[in-house]
Amino acid sequence: MRKKAGFVASGVIMAGAVLSLAGCAKHADFVELRDHLATVSKSQDQDQKRLDALQRRLESLERMKDSESVRPKLDEMSARIQKLESRLAKSDETAGIPVVPKLEPTPGEPARPSKPQKPASSSDMPTMMPGVPTITPTSAFNLAYNDYLNGKYDLAVSGFQRFVKDFPGTSLTPNAYYWLGESSYQQKDYMRAMQSFEYLSTEYPGNEKVPAALFKAGLAAGETGDLAKSKKYLKRVIEEFPTSDEAKLAKNKLAEIR
C-alpha cells in the first residue's frame, strides 16, 4: 500500500514538473491529473485486494487438486487471477505516463506548428537499469504459480528462484520459497525441496506456511530414505503447531514410519 502511495506521489510530482516547465498550463490541469492518478491508485488497491483473496482461495483448493470436483474451480480461479493481473498491468501503464495538457498560445503570439510525431518503436522505450525487475512482484509470483498448477515444474522452479532473487523482501517471498519447495518435490528433487522448506521455516518462523513446509520437508526426507530426519520434521509440526491440519497428517505419517 505504501509502495503504491509512493508511486502515485511520484507521478503527481512528475506531472507537476512537466506542467511547471510548460509554463502555460493552468492549475486546474494539475488538479485534474492529480485526481486521475489518485483514482487509478484506488482502483489498483481494490484489484490487488481481490487478487490476494483469490490467491489464498486458490492455494486452499490446491491442497485438494486431486479431486475431480475441485479441478474446474482451480481453472476458474486461475483465469480470474490472470484477468486481474491484466487489469493491474494496464493500470500501471496508465498511471505511469503523465498527460501533458494542451498548451494555449500566449495572447499576441502566433501559434507554433506542432512537430509531426514519429511512430513509437522499441528504441523509444526507457532504458531499464541493469538488475532492476521490469515486472511487479504479484505478476512474477503468479506466472510461476500458474506454471506449477499446469504441471510445468521446471518452469515453476525457475520462476520462483528468479522471484526470490528479484524480490527478496516482499510479503509473497515466503510463499515463493514454499512453492519452490513444492515444485522441486514434484520433480522428485527432494534435497532441494527440503532446503526450500527448511529455509522458509528458519527465516520466516511466524509465516502461515511453516506447518505445511515442515510437513512436506518430513515427506521429502522420507523419500530420500533418511527416516530419522523425516521423524524430526514431523515431530516439529506436532509440537510447534499442534492445532494445525498438518499436525494431524504428521501423526498419521509417523504412525506409518514406526
Secondary structure, DSSP 8 states (H G I E B T S, - for coil): -HHHHHHHHHHHHHHHHHHHHHSS--HHHHHHHHHHHHHHHHHHHHHHHHHHHHHHHHHHHHTTTTSTTTHHHHHHHHHHHHHHHHHHHHHHHHHTS---------TTS------------GGGS----TT--SS-HHHHHHHHHHHHHTT-HHHHHHHHHHHHHH-TTSTTHHHHHHHHHHHHHHTT-HHHHHHHHHHHHHH-TTSTTHHHHHHHHHHHHHHTT-HHHHHHHHHHHHHH-TTSHHHHHHHHHHHHH-
